[in-house]
């Protein structure tokens, strides 16, 4: 028995009169991808793999249905992964990603891990690995200089609302998540707030100091960066933010995606296939593009 992960793009053309059309099915962009509309084009950046096996970031741009290669920042690392596209409050488009810098220490670790003979040996080596959060801003059709938003430790997961970047960070990579820190940074790398939250393994969305966080024990919560409070989110719901602070909920049981503006429901639609178990809406013109994906099995 085999499993495959398939991505589908779905359009809800009008929030007032919701309908669904599948644009593409059975499309894979690798793990860690981001999509946005900017200056009349749709950009998709995703994690791919070089022939050497190293993780790299690739990109596509669409002008209507015309596909072209998207410009790339001048990456200068051993490898990069998990791009995130963010429209900043000043209207600029920024990409942030996790990069493994080509330091002497990281180069030595890369050489030694290829010859590791046990999990414990591998984990000891990886505990000294540095993974930085890096960024670049698009100017016309060219990405600007690569800047480091962090200078040490390990960037593990991140999100942004356009004003701040929210980062799950470990001072030293352990994968036990006992020392995880949730940081709020400016796009110019200044740390505004830092909360020590053991067990946090990832963040999927953020808006105005509210961060959707996932934990090692399988739970999820809405963390308030201003006071450190955490409100549990039911496991049957995926929650996040899109557009200018719109909140969305995807019920993984009913397969219904609800998008809310304040207390007003602006879209409420049922996805057309029962195998979708994730959905993310992106504001697009007068409606939304919805990225939905799931896992199905075949013999």
C-alpha positions as CSV (number, residue, x, y, z in Angstrom):
1,X,0.0,0.0,0.0
2,X,1.3,3.5,-0.9
3,X,0.4,7.0,0.1
4,X,0.7,10.2,-1.8
5,X,0.3,13.8,-0.9
6,X,-1.6,15.9,-3.5
7,X,-2.1,19.6,-3.6
8,X,-5.2,21.2,-5.1
9,X,-5.9,24.9,-5.8
10,X,-9.5,25.9,-5.5
11,X,-11.1,29.2,-6.2
12,X,-14.0,30.8,-4.4
13,X,-14.8,33.6,-6.9
14,X,-17.3,35.5,-4.8
15,X,-17.7,35.6,-1.0
16,X,-21.4,36.6,-1.5
17,X,-22.1,33.7,-3.8
18,X,-19.6,30.9,-3.0
19,X,-18.7,28.3,-5.5
20,X,-15.8,26.0,-6.1
21,X,-13.7,25.1,-9.1
22,X,-10.7,22.9,-9.1
23,X,-7.9,24.5,-11.1
24,X,-5.2,21.9,-10.6
25,X,-5.1,18.5,-8.9
26,X,-2.2,16.1,-8.2
27,X,0.3,19.0,-8.1
28,X,3.2,18.8,-5.7
29,X,5.5,21.7,-4.7
30,X,7.5,19.8,-2.2
31,X,7.4,20.6,1.5
32,X,7.3,24.2,2.7
33,X,5.8,26.4,0.1
34,X,4.1,29.9,0.0
35,X,1.8,31.6,-2.5
36,X,0.8,35.2,-2.9
37,X,-0.5,37.7,-5.5
38,X,1.6,40.8,-6.0
39,X,1.7,43.5,-8.7
40,X,-0.7,41.5,-10.9
41,X,1.3,38.2,-10.7
42,X,0.8,35.1,-8.7
43,X,4.0,33.9,-7.1
44,X,4.7,30.4,-5.7
45,X,8.0,29.6,-4.0
46,X,8.6,26.1,-2.7
47,X,11.3,23.8,-1.3
48,X,12.9,21.6,-3.8
49,X,16.0,19.4,-4.0
50,X,19.3,19.9,-5.8
51,X,20.9,16.9,-7.6
52,X,23.2,16.7,-4.6
53,X,20.2,16.1,-2.3
54,X,20.5,19.6,-0.7
55,X,17.3,21.5,0.0
56,X,16.9,24.6,-2.2
57,X,14.1,27.1,-2.9
58,X,12.5,27.3,-6.3
59,X,9.9,29.7,-7.7
60,X,7.2,30.0,-10.3
61,X,5.2,33.1,-11.3
62,X,1.9,33.2,-13.2
63,X,0.5,36.0,-15.3
64,X,-3.0,34.7,-15.8
65,X,-2.4,31.1,-17.0
66,X,1.0,31.9,-18.4
67,X,3.7,30.2,-16.3
68,X,7.3,31.5,-15.9
69,X,10.3,31.0,-13.6
70,X,10.2,33.4,-10.7
71,X,13.3,35.4,-9.7
72,X,15.3,34.1,-6.8
73,X,17.3,35.9,-4.1
74,X,21.1,35.5,-4.2
75,X,21.1,32.6,-1.8
76,X,24.5,32.0,-0.2
77,X,24.0,29.1,2.2
78,X,24.6,25.3,2.3
79,X,20.9,25.0,1.8
80,X,17.6,26.8,2.2
81,X,14.0,25.7,2.9
82,X,10.5,26.7,3.8
83,X,10.0,30.1,2.1
84,X,7.3,32.4,3.3
85,X,6.0,35.3,1.3
86,X,4.9,38.4,3.2
87,X,3.5,41.7,2.0
88,X,4.9,44.2,4.5
89,X,2.9,47.2,5.8
90,X,4.8,49.5,3.4
91,X,3.5,47.4,0.4
92,X,6.8,45.7,-0.3
93,X,7.0,41.9,-0.8
94,X,9.4,40.1,1.5
95,X,10.5,36.4,1.4
96,X,11.7,34.8,4.6
97,X,13.2,31.3,4.9
98,X,15.4,29.0,6.9
99,X,19.0,28.9,5.8
100,X,22.0,26.9,6.9
101,X,24.9,29.3,6.6
102,X,28.2,28.1,5.1
103,X,30.2,28.5,8.4
104,X,33.2,26.3,9.2
105,X,31.1,24.6,11.9
106,X,28.2,23.8,9.6
107,X,30.5,22.6,6.8
108,X,32.2,20.2,9.3
109,X,28.8,19.0,10.5
110,X,27.7,18.4,6.9
111,X,30.8,16.3,6.2
112,X,30.4,14.3,9.4
113,X,26.7,13.5,9.2
114,X,27.2,11.6,5.9
115,X,29.3,9.1,7.9
116,X,27.2,8.9,11.0
117,X,26.4,5.3,12.0
118,X,23.8,5.9,14.7
119,X,20.9,8.1,15.6
120,X,22.7,9.3,18.8
121,X,25.8,10.2,16.9
122,X,23.7,12.1,14.3
123,X,21.8,14.0,17.0
124,X,25.0,15.0,18.7
125,X,26.3,16.4,15.4
126,X,23.0,18.2,14.6
127,X,22.9,19.8,18.0
128,X,25.7,22.1,16.9
129,X,24.0,23.0,13.6
130,X,23.0,26.7,13.0
131,X,19.8,27.5,11.1
132,X,19.2,31.2,10.5
133,X,16.1,33.0,9.6
134,X,16.9,35.0,6.5
135,X,15.0,37.5,4.3
136,X,15.0,39.5,1.1
137,X,12.7,42.2,-0.3
138,X,11.5,42.2,-3.9
139,X,12.4,45.3,-6.0
140,X,10.7,45.2,-9.3
141,X,11.7,41.8,-10.7
142,X,14.8,41.5,-8.6
143,X,15.3,40.3,-5.0
144,X,17.4,42.6,-2.8
145,X,20.3,41.6,-0.6
146,X,19.9,38.6,1.7
147,X,19.8,39.7,5.4
148,X,20.0,37.6,8.5
149,X,17.0,38.2,10.9
150,X,18.8,35.9,13.4
151,X,22.5,35.4,13.9
152,X,22.7,32.2,16.0
153,X,20.7,29.2,17.2
154,X,18.1,27.5,15.1
155,X,15.0,29.0,13.4
156,X,12.3,26.3,13.5
157,X,9.0,27.8,12.4
158,X,7.8,31.3,11.5
159,X,4.8,33.4,10.4
160,X,4.2,37.1,9.8
161,X,1.3,39.6,9.7
162,X,3.3,42.1,7.6
163,X,4.2,44.2,10.6
164,X,6.1,41.6,12.7
165,X,7.7,38.3,12.1
166,X,6.9,35.6,14.6
167,X,9.5,32.9,15.2
168,X,9.9,29.6,17.0
169,X,13.5,29.4,18.0
170,X,15.9,27.1,19.9
171,X,19.2,28.5,21.2
172,X,20.6,25.0,20.5
173,X,19.0,22.3,18.3
174,X,17.7,19.5,20.5
175,X,14.4,18.3,18.8
176,X,13.2,17.7,22.4
177,X,11.6,21.2,22.2
178,X,12.4,21.7,25.9
179,X,13.9,25.2,25.3
180,X,11.7,26.6,22.6
181,X,11.2,30.4,22.5
182,X,8.5,32.3,20.6
183,X,9.8,35.6,19.4
184,X,8.2,38.7,17.9
185,X,10.7,40.5,15.6
186,X,10.5,43.5,13.3
187,X,11.4,43.0,9.6
188,X,14.7,44.7,10.4
189,X,15.6,42.0,12.9
190,X,14.9,43.8,16.2
191,X,13.4,41.5,18.9
192,X,10.3,43.1,20.4
193,X,9.1,40.3,22.7
194,X,10.3,36.8,23.6
195,X,8.3,34.1,25.4
196,X,9.8,30.9,26.7
197,X,7.2,28.3,25.8
198,X,8.6,24.7,26.1
199,X,7.0,22.2,23.8
200,X,6.1,24.5,20.9
201,X,7.0,22.9,17.6
202,X,5.5,25.2,15.0
203,X,3.4,28.2,14.2
204,X,1.1,28.4,11.2
205,X,-0.4,31.9,11.3
206,X,-0.3,35.2,13.1
207,X,-2.0,38.5,13.3
208,X,-1.6,41.6,15.5
209,X,0.2,39.7,18.3
210,X,-2.0,36.5,18.1
211,X,-0.1,33.4,17.0
212,X,-1.5,30.0,16.1
213,X,0.9,27.5,17.8
214,X,1.2,23.8,17.7
215,X,2.8,21.7,20.5
216,X,4.7,18.5,20.8
217,X,1.8,16.8,22.7
218,X,-0.5,17.2,19.7
219,X,-2.5,20.2,21.0
220,X,-2.8,23.7,19.4
221,X,-3.5,27.1,20.9
222,X,-3.8,30.7,20.1
223,X,-0.9,32.5,21.9
224,X,-1.2,36.2,22.8
225,X,2.3,37.7,22.6
226,X,1.1,40.7,24.6
227,X,0.3,38.8,27.8
228,X,1.6,35.3,27.2
229,X,-1.9,33.7,27.5
230,X,-2.7,30.6,25.5
231,X,-6.3,29.6,24.4
232,X,-6.7,26.0,23.3
233,X,-8.0,25.4,19.8
234,X,-10.1,22.2,19.2
235,X,-8.2,19.5,17.3
236,X,-11.0,19.3,14.7
237,X,-10.4,22.9,13.7
238,X,-7.6,24.5,11.7
239,X,-7.5,28.2,12.5
240,X,-5.5,31.0,10.9
241,X,-5.5,34.5,9.6
242,X,-5.5,35.8,6.0
243,X,-5.8,39.1,4.2
244,X,-6.2,42.1,6.4
245,X,-6.9,40.2,9.6
246,X,-9.6,37.9,8.3
247,X,-9.9,34.8,10.5
248,X,-10.6,31.3,8.9
249,X,-11.6,28.0,10.4
250,X,-11.4,24.7,8.6
251,X,-13.4,21.8,10.2
252,X,-11.5,18.7,9.4
253,X,-14.6,16.5,10.0
254,X,-17.2,18.4,8.0
255,X,-14.7,19.7,5.4
256,X,-16.3,23.2,5.8
257,X,-14.1,26.3,5.5
258,X,-15.4,29.4,7.1
259,X,-13.9,32.9,6.7
260,X,-14.9,35.6,9.1
261,X,-14.4,39.4,9.2
262,X,-14.9,40.4,12.8
263,X,-18.2,38.7,13.6
264,X,-19.4,38.6,10.0
265,X,-19.1,35.4,7.9
266,X,-17.9,36.4,4.4
267,X,-17.4,32.8,3.0
268,X,-18.7,29.4,4.1
269,X,-18.0,26.5,1.7
270,X,-17.7,22.8,1.8
271,X,-14.7,21.3,0.0
272,X,-15.7,19.0,-2.8
273,X,-13.7,15.9,-1.7
274,X,-13.6,14.1,1.6
275,X,-9.8,13.5,1.5
276,X,-8.9,17.2,2.0
277,X,-7.6,17.6,5.6
278,X,-5.9,21.0,5.3
279,X,-7.1,24.2,3.7
280,X,-5.7,27.7,3.5
281,X,-7.5,30.7,1.9
282,X,-5.7,33.5,0.2
283,X,-7.5,36.8,-0.6
284,X,-7.6,37.3,-4.3
285,X,-9.5,40.2,-5.9
286,X,-13.1,40.1,-4.7
287,X,-12.8,36.5,-3.6
288,X,-10.3,33.9,-2.5
289,X,-7.9,31.3,-3.8
290,X,-8.0,28.3,-1.5
291,X,-5.1,25.9,-1.2
292,X,-6.4,22.5,0.0
293,X,-4.5,19.3,0.3
294,X,-4.7,15.9,1.8
295,X,-3.5,12.3,1.7
296,X,-5.2,9.5,-0.1
297,X,-4.2,5.9,-0.4
298,X,-4.1,3.6,-3.3
299,X,-2.9,0.0,-3.9
